[in-house]
């Protein structure tokens, strides 16, 4: 079957580090995307992993383990503007399977 | 380069009516995907069009249909609207198509309310 799981909600403090996990199960898996969606706005691209390992992009990093069907998004030096939903999406042949999103609240 | 545009942005319809939503992708993008987003279900894939052909379809009833024109613009239609169809409908365009390494660019969405 096809399934993606990620926590519904997380809370962290400004300046801290937070890790958002995502597990997936999908046939014909190609790669794993992470998107950020602020309330009332459209999702915007954050990262893409196709090979195992860590991809770093400034304060954001994303990790993928294909054998474990597991990915995480790591956000460092959290800022208030990072309060948003984070969506992971597994891609396969002609398809994107999105998780329901993790709502991150950053507290001052 | 202009982003993905969707019209209308907001729509209120009555149960039983039908609705047509429009999406214009980023210039040069040939893939257009449609999603339904609700608070409880997240982003649910409706269908994807590439070069005027539907390449993939999600698990939605036949009341949901779509098409793509030669200029890559796409429309989706929902007939016999139900209260549960109230949602944000997002369109996303991609350079090549879903399943590959190309990210999707989302439009602002159409907020449909069915009363």
Interface residues (C-beta under 8 A of the other chain):
Chain A: X28 X30 X31 X33 X41 X42 X43 X44 X45 X48 X50 X87 X89 X91 X92 X93 X94 X95 X96 X97 X98 X99 X100 X101
Chain B: X33 X35 X40 X41 X42 X43 X44 X45 X48 X50 X55 X56 X90 X97 X98 X99 X100 X101 X103 X104 X105 X106 X107 X108 X109
